[in-house]
């Protein structure tokens, strides 16, 4: 996974799954407060990200610390790095 693709792919999930305008998706946007996702939406978001990136995040406590899109980008990049390291 190229870390430069992560924001684009995540933004695509927000556009497709939650009908949020791409122009609204800036790194500093707060997922709950500014983008309007609720707890049920987060379940859908987690499922979509798991599918897009072929990662497992359901039981990862670090997901609770995510507040902004940048937090989410960084988290997915970290997961990709961890997966690469575990396959070596």
C-alpha positions as CSV (number, residue, x, y, z in Angstrom):
1,X,0.0,0.0,0.0
2,X,1.4,3.4,-1.0
3,X,0.8,5.8,1.9
4,X,0.2,8.6,-0.6
5,X,-2.9,6.7,-1.8
6,X,-4.5,6.4,1.7
7,X,-6.1,9.9,1.9
8,X,-7.6,9.6,-1.6
9,X,-9.0,6.1,-0.9
10,X,-10.4,7.1,2.4
11,X,-12.0,10.2,1.0
12,X,-13.5,8.0,-1.7
13,X,-15.2,5.9,1.0
14,X,-16.7,9.1,2.6
15,X,-18.0,10.2,-0.8
16,X,-19.5,6.8,-1.8
17,X,-20.7,5.7,1.6
18,X,-21.9,8.9,3.2
19,X,-22.5,11.2,0.3
20,X,-20.1,13.9,1.6
21,X,-18.8,16.3,-1.0
22,X,-15.1,15.8,-1.7
23,X,-14.4,19.5,-1.1
24,X,-15.5,19.0,2.5
25,X,-12.9,16.3,3.1
26,X,-9.8,18.1,4.4
27,X,-7.4,16.5,6.9
28,X,-8.4,18.7,9.8
29,X,-12.1,17.9,9.5
30,X,-13.6,16.3,12.6
31,X,-15.4,13.1,11.7
32,X,-18.2,13.4,14.2
33,X,-18.7,17.1,14.7
34,X,-18.0,18.5,11.2
35,X,-18.7,15.6,8.9
36,X,-21.8,14.4,10.8
37,X,-21.1,10.7,11.2
38,X,-22.7,9.0,14.1
39,X,-21.9,5.7,15.9
40,X,-23.8,3.6,13.3
41,X,-21.9,5.3,10.5
42,X,-18.6,4.5,12.1
43,X,-19.4,0.8,11.9
44,X,-20.0,1.2,8.2
45,X,-16.8,3.2,7.9
46,X,-14.8,0.6,9.6
47,X,-16.2,-2.2,7.4
48,X,-15.5,-0.1,4.3
49,X,-11.9,0.7,5.3
50,X,-11.2,-3.0,6.2
51,X,-12.4,-4.0,2.7
52,X,-10.5,-1.2,0.8
53,X,-7.2,-1.8,2.6
54,X,-7.5,-5.5,3.5
55,X,-6.8,-4.7,7.2
56,X,-8.5,-5.8,10.4
57,X,-9.3,-2.9,12.8
58,X,-12.4,-4.1,14.6
59,X,-10.7,-5.0,17.9
60,X,-8.1,-2.3,17.8
61,X,-8.4,0.1,20.7
62,X,-6.5,2.8,18.8
63,X,-9.5,3.4,16.7
64,X,-11.1,5.2,19.6
65,X,-8.5,8.0,19.5
66,X,-9.4,9.0,15.9
67,X,-11.1,12.4,15.7
68,X,-10.1,13.9,12.4
69,X,-9.6,12.7,8.9
70,X,-5.8,13.1,9.4
71,X,-6.0,10.8,12.4
72,X,-7.7,8.3,10.2
73,X,-5.2,8.6,7.4
74,X,-2.3,8.2,9.8
75,X,-3.9,5.2,11.5
76,X,-4.5,3.4,8.2
77,X,-0.9,4.1,7.1
78,X,0.3,2.8,10.5
79,X,-1.7,-0.4,10.0
80,X,-0.2,-0.9,6.5
81,X,3.3,-0.4,8.0
82,X,2.6,-3.0,10.8
83,X,1.2,-5.5,8.3
84,X,4.3,-5.1,6.1
85,X,6.6,-5.6,9.0
86,X,4.7,-8.7,10.1
87,X,5.0,-10.3,6.7
88,X,8.8,-10.0,6.7
